[in-house]
Amino acid sequence: MIDHQKFTDWIDKWLRNELTETERLEFETLRRSDPVLAQRALEQQQLAKALKNYGQRTDFRSRLNRIHARLDMDAVRDEASQVSKVRKLHRNGGTIRQLWQTYRPILAVAASVALITTFGTLMLVRQYQSSHKQQEQYSMMRRDLQAIRRSQNAILQDLNARERALQINPGQVAGSGFLLSPDGYLVTNTHIIQDADSVYIQSTHGDIYKAKVVYADRKYDLAILQVHEDSAFRVKTVLPYGFEAGPTDLGERVFTLGFPREEIVYGEGYLSSKTGYRGDSTAYQVAISVNPGNSGGPLLDEKGNVIGIISGKQTSTEGATFAIKTDYLFRAISAIPTDSLKNNSIRMSRKNGLAKLARKDQIKKIQESVYMVKVFKHEK
Amino acid sequence: MTESNRLHVSDDQLLAGLANGSDEMLEELYRRYFPMVLHLIQNNSGTEDDAKDIYQETLIVLYEKVTSDSLELHCQLKTYLYSVSRRLWLKQLSKRSRNGYSLIDTEDLADVDADLIDHEARDRQFDLMADSLDRLGEPCRTLLEDFYIRHLSMQDITEKFGYTNADNAKTQKYKCLMRLKRLFFSVFKEE
């Protein structure tokens, strides 16, 4: 066992590269064979290195201090102030750059927040709008008969010639319409009769007459029909209801008759707004329940005056039905070219024989003038 | 010192001079970038003495990197020194409890994180060694310094300290070294 002091001495010599060749060989062998000695060699090496570093730094410090002592501080101060002068010349650029470097992380965060907020809001708004659009769809209250063809066939069992024809080629769209004048002019919605090959009207008794479209106004969604040279159509002397073109007040009790199914259906409600879908000033909003097929039906006030034509409803809202104001009916009629009417002007009456009747009796009289409008189209 | 008698040497020559211990080059280096650091420190609530301390520590970082052959300069020497000084000054400011202090910069910055981490490790070692040597006391301290730092031979030490023979000196050195080892490794656990 080699004694500590001698081994320490060897390590020092080894570190200084002063070992003779034989000593070095013996030292290496010892180091390799004895881990304890190897560890001691390592520690001493570290210690010597730390001492050397310590000395080096102390020495360097004193050199720096010597240099600093010799330094012409006035010149240095001068130069330092020139640094700031040069900077001041470019103050604008310098300041902006300083601000940029100082606030860069904050700016980055702020910018990301702004971006996320902006696009998030945009997305939410768009999502809301699109979902809302779908919900707020204005639905036109015509009835697609295709789906109920079978039941319709079952109902129409009286076989007269016209009904047989219907069974062969049943109507594809149905709505309501009502007489404008006793001699066979009717009004309904354009959306019911558009693209029609032929139009028939059916009374509450089940009588069917062929009608032709005299005029169709897309803007107001109003169409004028005329019973087409049908001798079976009994010309009335006078219509039970009158037409009221003036504005009707909010809260007015109103009712309607229409054909959401094969049978005439009565509906009652009140006038809830003087404008229609999305502020449409040509229509009223009415709190009344309607279904597909009610379109084109008359909207009457308490006294039995026609104040509008049912045209559609807002699907997202309960009881928001829209009716075109009678005023626009008059406008539409006056826009009809006279030759389409074959010089027979539409004689519309403001007289109203219903005012004093009870509702039941009013309805009995009115329903005679309300027709189901059946429309036939080519299969596309 | 005026412009005319300033040395016109490149940064590379300055670094080479630093590595081989040229006083002339070190002086030039010191002179060249001190105004920049002085300006930085004075503009950020420091004094001239602060500037001196920070700049000297910066040069120590550079010097120890150069002498250990581990300097990898990816930017101008000026930028490197500025960045190191800036970081050291920020650290100093935070020690003086001025948290979140942001400096007004005039120069570009370089990434000196790794170098400063190395420097901190060396700093700890240095402080530990200084402390150990202080506690070791004389004559052990001078004896070990003479042997390990100034690389005097045992013969020189024997004469300097007046030992009767070299073996006596060796025994003395051995005892001193063992004491220093205990002091140093009681704290030092690295590598």
Interface residues (C-beta under 8 A of the other chain):
Chain A: H4 Q5 T8 D9 D12 R16 E43 Q44 Q46 L47 A48 A50 L51 K52 N53 Y54 G55 Q56 R57 F60 R61 R63 L64 N65 I67 H68 R70 L71 D72 M73 A75 V76 R77 E79 A80 S81 Q82 V83 S84 R87 G94 R97 Q98 Q101 T102
Chain B: M1 D23 L26 E27 Y30 R31 F34 P35 M36 L38 H39 Q42 N43 E48 K52 Q56 L59 I60 Y63 E64 T67 S102 I104 D105 T106 L109 R122 Q125 F126 L128 M129 A130 L133 L144 E145 F147 Y148 I149 R150 H151 K170 T171 Y174 L177 M178 L180 K181 F184 F185 F188 E191
